[in-house]
């Protein structure tokens, strides 16, 4: 199982809408609205890196109101 955090910037006033839509996507473990340079942080997981990439590109980035994403893979040190 691979995991990644997705840091999301949204259009002004859209963080709640974006978080709600993302919460319903398969592969999403947790969604939080946050303060700071990003508006929403999402923890995702998939069986492979390729599946995780498809989740991000095909599903998360298509949610209306998102302006930018940054994906941070989880590593086990």
Secondary structure per residue as TSV (DSSP state, phi and psi in degrees):
chain	resnum	aa	ss	phi	psi
A	1	X	-	360.0	131.4
A	2	X	E	-112.9	146.9
A	3	X	E	-130.0	156.3
A	4	X	E	-152.5	148.0
A	5	X	E	-96.3	137.0
A	6	X	E	-113.6	119.6
A	7	X	E	-94.7	125.7
A	8	X	E	-122.4	132.5
A	9	X	E	-102.4	138.3
A	10	X	E	-121.3	167.5
A	11	X	S	-62.5	152.4
A	12	X	T	-55.7	128.9
A	13	X	T	81.8	5.1
A	14	X	-	-106.9	0.9
A	15	X	H	-57.2	-44.9
A	16	X	H	-63.8	-43.6
A	17	X	H	-62.6	-45.7
A	18	X	H	-62.7	-46.7
A	19	X	H	-59.7	-41.8
A	20	X	H	-64.6	-40.9
A	21	X	H	-69.5	-39.6
A	22	X	H	-69.5	-33.8
A	23	X	H	-58.0	-26.1
A	24	X	T	-87.7	-3.6
A	25	X	S	-79.3	141.7
A	26	X	T	-63.6	138.9
A	27	X	T	93.4	-8.0
A	28	X	E	-88.8	123.7
A	29	X	E	-92.3	-42.5
A	30	X	E	-153.6	145.4
A	31	X	E	-132.5	130.9
A	32	X	E	-133.9	134.6
A	33	X	E	-82.4	135.2
A	34	X	-	-133.0	169.7
A	35	X	S	-103.7	162.5
A	36	X	S	112.7	-157.5
A	37	X	S	-70.0	-19.2
A	38	X	-	-112.7	154.3
A	39	X	S	-103.5	-29.9
A	40	X	E	-139.7	137.9
A	41	X	E	-120.4	131.1
A	42	X	E	-124.0	131.9
A	43	X	E	-99.3	124.5
A	44	X	E	-121.4	159.1
A	45	X	E	-148.3	152.3
A	46	X	E	-154.0	169.8
A	47	X	S	-73.1	-33.4
A	48	X	S	-136.4	164.9
A	49	X	H	-62.5	-37.8
A	50	X	H	-63.2	-43.6
A	51	X	H	-62.9	-39.4
A	52	X	H	-63.5	-43.2
A	53	X	H	-60.6	-42.0
A	54	X	H	-64.1	-40.4
A	55	X	I	-58.5	-45.6
A	56	X	I	-69.5	-50.6
A	57	X	I	-73.2	-43.0
A	58	X	I	-84.8	-24.4
A	59	X	I	-116.5	-60.2
A	60	X	G	-63.3	-49.4
A	61	X	G	-68.9	-11.7
A	62	X	G	-88.6	-5.9
A	63	X	S	-68.2	128.0
A	64	X	T	-61.8	139.1
A	65	X	T	102.8	-11.2
A	66	X	E	-83.9	133.0
A	67	X	E	-106.9	-27.2
A	68	X	E	-160.6	146.1
A	69	X	E	-130.1	152.6
A	70	X	E	-134.8	122.1
A	71	X	E	-102.1	130.1
A	72	X	E	-120.9	109.7
A	73	X	E	-70.0	143.1
A	74	X	-	-85.1	132.0
A	75	X	-	-119.0	148.0
A	76	X	-	-104.5	107.2
A	77	X	-	-92.6	360.0
